[in-house]
């Protein structure tokens, strides 16, 4: 289901559920099982980035990890759900943890 090996869901298990199809039969529905976010203490730290005005999660991730789509790794390491929380105005001057990428 997930074709990008760098996706946060790349390791998620694909499950199948038999559901009524509305015509008296059933159809198999494939879905991804829940992804459990790693504990930040279980992640190795590459470095820290001090948030400045104008920073964006994708630009920070591109600079440190070489791939702007890996922002979710930085979110996991900082216990942030929405990427924009990393660089919100109230975070200017604070440190954002950049984890060592692992696939």
LOVO-611613 format. One record per residue: residue in three letters; x, y, z of N, C-alpha, C in turn; residue number from 1. Coordinates in nm, 2 decimals. Example, Ala and Ser with C-alpha at 12.3 -4.5 7.8 and 13.67 -1.06 7.14 Angstrom:
BEGIN
PT residu   n_xx   n_yy   n_zz  ca_xx  ca_yy  ca_zz   c_xx   c_yy   c_zz num
PT    ala   1.32  -0.57   0.78   1.23  -0.45   0.78   1.32  -0.33   0.78   1
PT    ser   1.28  -0.22   0.71   1.37  -0.11   0.71   1.29   0.00   0.79   2
//
This chain:
BEGIN
PT residu   n_xx   n_yy   n_zz  ca_xx  ca_yy  ca_zz   c_xx   c_yy   c_zz num
PT    unk   0.08  -0.12   0.00   0.00   0.00   0.00   0.09   0.13   0.00   1
PT    unk   0.19   0.13   0.08   0.28   0.24   0.09   0.40   0.21   0.00   2
PT    unk   0.42   0.29  -0.10   0.53   0.26  -0.20   0.65   0.33  -0.17   3
PT    unk   0.65   0.44  -0.09   0.77   0.52  -0.06   0.84   0.46   0.07   4
PT    unk   0.96   0.41   0.05   1.03   0.35   0.17   1.06   0.45   0.27   5
PT    unk   1.06   0.58   0.24   1.09   0.69   0.34   0.96   0.74   0.41   6
PT    unk   0.85   0.68   0.38   0.72   0.73   0.44   0.72   0.68   0.59   7
PT    unk   0.65   0.76   0.67   0.63   0.73   0.81   0.55   0.60   0.82   8
PT    unk   0.48   0.56   0.72   0.40   0.44   0.72   0.46   0.32   0.65   9
PT    unk   0.59   0.33   0.61   0.65   0.23   0.53   0.66   0.10   0.61  10
PT    unk   0.67   0.10   0.74   0.68  -0.02   0.82   0.55  -0.07   0.87  11
PT    unk   0.44   0.01   0.85   0.31  -0.03   0.90   0.26  -0.16   0.83  12
PT    unk   0.20  -0.24   0.91   0.15  -0.37   0.86   0.02  -0.34   0.78  13
PT    unk   0.00  -0.41   0.67  -0.12  -0.40   0.60  -0.21  -0.51   0.65  14
PT    unk  -0.34  -0.47   0.68  -0.43  -0.57   0.73  -0.55  -0.57   0.64  15
PT    unk  -0.63  -0.67   0.64  -0.75  -0.69   0.56  -0.87  -0.72   0.65  16
PT    unk  -0.98  -0.65   0.62  -1.11  -0.67   0.69  -1.22  -0.70   0.59  17
PT    unk  -1.29  -0.81   0.62  -1.41  -0.84   0.53  -1.53  -0.76   0.57  18
PT    unk  -1.58  -0.68   0.48  -1.69  -0.59   0.51  -1.81  -0.62   0.42  19
PT    unk  -1.93  -0.60   0.47  -2.05  -0.62   0.38  -2.04  -0.52   0.26  20
PT    unk  -2.07  -0.57   0.14  -2.07  -0.49   0.02  -2.20  -0.42  -0.01  21
PT    unk  -2.30  -0.44   0.07  -2.43  -0.38   0.04  -2.52  -0.46  -0.05  22
PT    unk  -2.47  -0.57  -0.11  -2.54  -0.65  -0.20  -2.56  -0.79  -0.16  23
PT    unk  -2.53  -0.81  -0.03  -2.54  -0.94   0.03  -2.41  -1.02   0.03  24
PT    unk  -2.31  -0.96  -0.03  -2.18  -1.03  -0.03  -2.08  -0.95   0.07  25
PT    unk  -1.96  -0.98   0.05  -1.85  -0.92   0.13  -1.74  -0.87   0.04  26
PT    unk  -1.67  -0.77   0.08  -1.55  -0.73   0.00  -1.44  -0.71   0.10  27
PT    unk  -1.32  -0.74   0.06  -1.20  -0.72   0.15  -1.16  -0.58   0.14  28
PT    unk  -1.14  -0.52   0.25  -1.09  -0.38   0.26  -0.95  -0.38   0.32  29
PT    unk  -0.86  -0.33   0.25  -0.72  -0.33   0.30  -0.69  -0.20   0.37  30
PT    unk  -0.62  -0.20   0.48  -0.59  -0.08   0.55  -0.45  -0.09   0.62  31
PT    unk  -0.39   0.02   0.66  -0.27   0.02   0.74  -0.30   0.01   0.88  32
PT    unk  -0.23  -0.07   0.96  -0.25  -0.08   1.10  -0.19   0.05   1.16  33
PT    unk  -0.23   0.08   1.28  -0.18   0.20   1.35  -0.03   0.21   1.36  34
PT    unk   0.02   0.32   1.34   0.17   0.35   1.36   0.19   0.41   1.49  35
PT    unk   0.27   0.34   1.57   0.30   0.39   1.71   0.42   0.48   1.69  36
PT    unk   0.41   0.60   1.75   0.52   0.70   1.74   0.63   0.65   1.84  37
PT    unk   0.75   0.66   1.80   0.86   0.61   1.89   0.88   0.71   2.00  38
PT    unk   0.93   0.66   2.11   0.96   0.75   2.23   1.08   0.83   2.19  39
PT    unk   1.07   0.96   2.21   1.19   1.05   2.18   1.32   1.00   2.24  40
PT    unk   1.32   0.95   2.36   1.44   0.90   2.42   1.50   0.78   2.35  41
PT    unk   1.42   0.71   2.27   1.47   0.60   2.19   1.54   0.64   2.06  42
PT    unk   1.53   0.77   2.02   1.59   0.82   1.90   1.72   0.88   1.93  43
PT    unk   1.82   0.86   1.84   1.95   0.92   1.85   1.94   1.06   1.80  44
PT    unk   2.01   1.16   1.86   2.00   1.30   1.82   2.12   1.32   1.73  45
PT    unk   2.09   1.38   1.61   2.20   1.42   1.52   2.25   1.56   1.56  46
PT    unk   2.16   1.65   1.59   2.20   1.79   1.63   2.07   1.86   1.68  47
PT    unk   2.09   1.98   1.71   1.97   2.07   1.75   1.98   2.19   1.66  48
PT    unk   1.86   2.24   1.63   1.84   2.36   1.55   1.77   2.46   1.63  49
PT    unk   1.83   2.59   1.63   1.76   2.70   1.70   1.67   2.76   1.61  50
PT    unk   1.54   2.77   1.64   1.43   2.82   1.56   1.45   2.97   1.54  51
PT    unk   1.45   3.01   1.42   1.45   3.16   1.38   1.33   3.19   1.30  52
PT    unk   1.30   3.32   1.30   1.18   3.37   1.22   1.20   3.33   1.08  53
PT    unk   1.09   3.28   1.02   1.09   3.24   0.88   1.13   3.09   0.86  54
PT    unk   1.17   3.02   0.97   1.20   2.88   0.95   1.07   2.81   0.92  55
PT    unk   1.09   2.70   0.84   0.98   2.61   0.81   1.02   2.47   0.83  56
PT    unk   0.94   2.38   0.87   0.98   2.24   0.90   1.04   2.17   0.78  57
PT    unk   0.99   2.19   0.66   1.04   2.13   0.54   1.18   2.18   0.51  58
PT    unk   1.21   2.31   0.53   1.34   2.36   0.50   1.44   2.32   0.61  59
PT    unk   1.40   2.31   0.73   1.49   2.26   0.84   1.53   2.11   0.81  60
PT    unk   1.43   2.03   0.77   1.45   1.89   0.75   1.54   1.87   0.62  61
PT    unk   1.52   1.95   0.52   1.60   1.95   0.40   1.74   1.98   0.43  62
PT    unk   1.77   2.08   0.52   1.90   2.12   0.55   1.98   2.02   0.63  63
PT    unk   1.91   1.95   0.72   1.98   1.86   0.81   1.97   1.71   0.76  64
PT    unk   1.86   1.67   0.70   1.84   1.53   0.66   1.85   1.51   0.51  65
PT    unk   1.85   1.62   0.44   1.86   1.61   0.29   1.73   1.58   0.22  66
PT    unk   1.62   1.58   0.29   1.49   1.55   0.23   1.38   1.62   0.31  67
PT    unk   1.32   1.71   0.24   1.21   1.79   0.31   1.09   1.71   0.35  68
PT    unk   1.07   1.59   0.29   0.95   1.51   0.32   0.97   1.43   0.45  69
PT    unk   1.09   1.44   0.51   1.12   1.37   0.63   1.09   1.45   0.76  70
PT    unk   1.01   1.56   0.74   0.97   1.65   0.86   0.91   1.57   0.97  71
PT    unk   0.84   1.46   0.94   0.78   1.38   1.04   0.87   1.32   1.14  72
PT    unk   1.00   1.29   1.09   1.10   1.24   1.19   1.13   1.35   1.29  73
PT    unk   1.14   1.47   1.25   1.16   1.58   1.35   1.04   1.60   1.44  74
PT    unk   0.92   1.59   1.38   0.80   1.59   1.47   0.80   1.48   1.57  75
PT    unk   0.84   1.36   1.53   0.84   1.25   1.63   0.94   1.28   1.74  76
PT    unk   1.06   1.33   1.70   1.17   1.36   1.80   1.13   1.47   1.90  77
PT    unk   1.04   1.55   1.86   1.00   1.67   1.94   0.86   1.66   2.00  78
PT    unk   0.80   1.54   1.98   0.66   1.52   2.03   0.57   1.62   1.99  79
PT    unk   0.57   1.64   1.86   0.48   1.74   1.79   0.39   1.67   1.69  80
PT    unk   0.26   1.70   1.69   0.17   1.64   1.60   0.17   1.72   1.47  81
PT    unk   0.15   1.85   1.47   0.14   1.93   1.35   0.28   1.99   1.32  82
PT    unk   0.34   1.97   1.21   0.47   2.02   1.18   0.49   2.17   1.20  83
PT    unk   0.39   2.25   1.18   0.40   2.40   1.20   0.43   2.43   1.35  84
PT    unk   0.40   2.34   1.44   0.43   2.36   1.58   0.58   2.38   1.61  85
PT    unk   0.66   2.31   1.52   0.80   2.32   1.54   0.86   2.46   1.52  86
PT    unk   0.80   2.54   1.44   0.85   2.67   1.40   0.75   2.78   1.43  87
PT    unk   0.66   2.76   1.52   0.56   2.86   1.56   0.63   2.98   1.62  88
PT    unk   0.56   3.10   1.62   0.62   3.22   1.67   0.67   3.21   1.81  89
PT    unk   0.60   3.13   1.89   0.64   3.12   2.04   0.76   3.02   2.05  90
PT    unk   0.80   2.96   1.95   0.92   2.87   1.95   1.05   2.93   1.91  91
PT    unk   1.04   3.06   1.86   1.16   3.13   1.81   1.26   3.14   1.92  92
PT    unk   1.38   3.09   1.90   1.49   3.09   2.00   1.50   2.96   2.07  93
PT    unk   1.41   2.87   2.05   1.41   2.74   2.12   1.48   2.64   2.03  94
PT    unk   1.52   2.53   2.09   1.59   2.43   2.02   1.50   2.32   1.97  95
PT    unk   1.51   2.28   1.85   1.44   2.17   1.79   1.54   2.06   1.77  96
PT    unk   1.50   1.94   1.82   1.59   1.82   1.81   1.58   1.76   1.67  97
PT    unk   1.69   1.74   1.61   1.70   1.67   1.48   1.75   1.53   1.50  98
PT    unk   1.67   1.43   1.47   1.71   1.29   1.50   1.80   1.24   1.38  99
PT    unk   1.88   1.14   1.42   1.95   1.06   1.32   1.85   0.99   1.24 100
PT    unk   1.85   1.00   1.10   1.75   0.93   1.02   1.77   0.78   1.03 101
PT    unk   1.67   0.71   1.03   1.68   0.56   1.03   1.57   0.51   0.95 102
PT    unk   1.60   0.41   0.86   1.49   0.35   0.78   1.47   0.21   0.81 103
//
